[in-house]
Amino acid sequence: MEHSNWQTDCSTLKQRSKYAFDNSMFCDVEFSVVDNGGNKVQVPANKYVLSLTSPFFAAMFYGQLAVNKPVIDLPECTKDGLNQMMCFAHTDEVNLTEENVMEVLYLADKFIIPSLVEKCRKYLKKLDLKPEDVLNVLPLIQKIGDKNLQEYFWSIVEVKSSQIISSNGFLDISRELLCQILQREILDIKEIEIFQAVDKWATKRIEEKGLVHSGKVKRAILGLDVIRQIRFPLMTHKDFAEIVLPCKILINTELIELFQIFHKVSPETKTFITKQRCMGDLLIPNLRFNHVEDGDFTSNIVRSLGLFTDALHFTINKSLYLVGVVCFGKQGTEYDVGLTVYKNNQIAHEVYSQYVTEREMIDNLYYGFTVTIDKPLRIDPSDVCTISAKIVGLFSFRGKQGNEVVMSSDGFIITYKDSKQSTSTNVSQGQFPTLLFRKL
């Protein structure tokens, strides 16, 4: 359209405002920012339009302490981010991308434009971020101070702990973020895997600084606050001996305490956290038993020889992911477990590993451990599933007065049936106090 009659050719206020913005018309101030190449550039703007959008700009341009400079320096802003914010001020529209969304969010928060903040939030929550991206974005969200987004991204860390902590991006995070991750009560990953990732993180810092590789140097780089957040008592004795000890990060007093714990001797000091971490975003049915009791001597002999097979069928009334099987145990005891999940008589998941019973009672009722399903297994209402396990170790707690149908506070129902494979568990008694699910 011709410049002389654009007002009549643009039929709506939004169109006229966009035309004025696209052609830098009626501008009465400039912002000094940097472009993609890092060069300083000046971006023209309209004080009136910005002041209609933001109380920050209204105070800056028309308040008692108004800024009258023709050029205002915004060294922390980029040209693209500022242009997107000004486009939103003129048109209520913004073109968000993975590259500019954090910059636009920063500006929207800084200049108090809540409607633009909300658009950025929604955009970020729709992104299918890689593990490295989550670790890059989280510190920026923390810097902005957006509690809503912080909770959202921490929930991703909790649910996708294994991918995130084992990613290459984890090796580049700050020590501050490392400590924050280790402090989380909900992490869906084994503690030995956490230690291995932390050890790699420390190794990379050593290489960057050109230091000599040694346990003493690693310990100094990590610091006590990081080391004490690693829950060594939750590891198996075998993993601790084969993976942790050779790193020589721990000192003698810590090693003595941990060996006392592993050998079921109450330590004089309590340096390390013994509480089991939880898995995030879980749906946990109610306990299927009305009564729980400690095991007896006879079952101790049979279980230690691996003569028990614990098996149980189950179905559910809505589609969910199976992510874990909770098993009874004895306080602080290590078990060799071979567990298979069948779906419609076909093997869907197998795991053979060692597990250590939590040192604190679950729900103040029993001691146990969780066999996690590394790749969540989808279960539909039409599927008939079977859990079958060989659990070798000392006698454990066991359930009695079991229920065939168990309701969940989240609105789903799980139905249990006896399995002919089982020699010690059925609907009314035995193993598997509950299962762990996650929404699709």
MOPETA-V951225 format. One record per pair of residues at least 12 apart in sequence whose C-alpha atoms are under 7 Angstrom apart, sorted by the first residue. I is the first residue (numbers start at 0). J is the second residue. If there is no record, write none. Layout:
i = [I/I]
j = [J/J]
//
This chain:
i = [13/16/16/17/17/20/23/25/26/26/26/27/27/27/28/28/28/28/28/28/29/29/29/29/29/29/29/30/30/30/30/30/30/31/31/31/31/32/32/32/32/32/32/33/33/33/34/34/46/48/48/49/52/52/53/53/53/54/55/55/80/80/80/83/84/100/104/104/105/120/130/130/130/131/131/133/134/137/137/157/157/157/157/158/158/158/158/158/159/160/160/160/161/161/164/165/170/170/178/181/181/182/184/184/185/185/185/185/186/186/186/186/187/187/187/190/190/190/191/191/194/201/201/201/214/214/214/215/217/218/227/228/230/230/230/232/232/232/233/233/233/234/235/235/235/235/236/256/263/273/274/274/274/275/280/281/281/281/282/282/282/282/283/283/283/284/284/284/284/284/285/285/285/285/286/286/287/287/287/287/287/288/288/288/288/288/288/289/289/289/290/290/290/291/291/291/291/292/292/292/293/293/293/294/294/294/294/295/298/299/299/302/302/302/302/302/303/303/303/304/305/305/305/307/307/307/308/308/308/308/308/308/309/309/309/309/309/309/309/309/310/310/310/310/310/310/310/310/311/311/311/311/311/311/311/311/311/312/312/312/312/312/312/312/312/313/313/313/313/313/313/313/314/314/314/314/314/314/314/315/315/315/315/316/316/316/316/317/317/317/318/318/318/319/319/319/319/319/319/319/320/320/320/320/320/320/320/320/321/321/321/321/321/321/321/322/322/322/322/322/322/322/323/323/323/323/323/323/323/324/324/324/324/324/324/324/325/325/325/325/325/325/325/325/326/326/326/326/326/326/327/327/327/327/327/327/327/327/328/328/328/328/328/328/329/329/329/329/329/329/330/330/330/330/331/331/331/331/332/332/333/333/333/333/333/334/334/334/334/334/334/335/335/335/335/335/335/336/336/336/336/336/336/336/337/337/337/337/337/337/338/338/338/338/338/339/339/339/340/340/340/340/341/341/341/342/342/342/342/343/343/343/354/355/356/365/366/397/397/398/398/398/398/399/399/399/400/400/401/401/401/402/402/403/403/403]
j = [90/89/90/89/90/89/43/45/43/44/45/44/45/46/43/44/45/46/69/70/41/42/43/44/69/70/71/42/43/70/71/72/73/70/71/72/73/72/73/74/76/77/78/76/77/78/77/78/60/88/89/88/88/112/110/111/112/111/110/111/99/102/103/103/103/119/116/119/143/148/162/163/166/166/168/152/168/149/152/185/186/187/279/186/187/278/279/280/187/186/187/188/187/188/196/196/199/200/225/228/229/228/276/277/276/277/278/279/276/277/278/279/277/278/279/230/233/234/234/238/229/217/220/221/246/247/248/248/248/248/271/272/271/272/273/257/260/273/273/275/355/355/333/353/354/355/261/268/331/358/357/358/359/357/437/435/436/437/409/435/436/437/434/435/436/405/406/407/433/434/405/406/407/433/432/433/401/402/405/432/433/398/399/400/401/402/432/399/400/401/398/399/400/396/397/398/399/396/397/398/395/396/397/394/395/396/397/394/394/393/394/390/391/392/393/394/391/392/393/391/389/390/391/389/422/423/387/388/389/421/422/423/387/388/389/421/422/423/424/430/385/386/387/388/418/420/421/424/385/386/387/415/416/417/418/424/425/383/384/385/386/415/416/417/418/383/384/385/413/414/415/416/380/382/383/384/413/414/415/380/412/413/414/380/411/412/413/379/380/411/378/379/380/377/378/379/436/437/438/439/375/376/377/378/436/437/438/439/375/376/377/378/435/436/437/371/372/375/376/435/436/437/369/370/371/372/434/435/436/369/370/371/431/433/434/435/367/368/369/370/431/432/433/434/367/368/369/430/431/432/366/367/368/395/396/397/430/431/356/366/367/368/395/396/356/366/367/394/395/396/356/357/358/366/355/356/357/358/355/356/353/354/355/356/392/353/354/355/390/391/392/352/353/354/390/391/392/351/352/353/388/389/390/391/350/351/352/388/389/390/350/351/387/388/389/386/387/388/384/385/386/387/384/385/386/382/383/384/385/382/383/384/368/368/368/396/396/429/430/428/429/430/432/427/428/429/427/428/426/427/428/426/427/415/416/426]
//
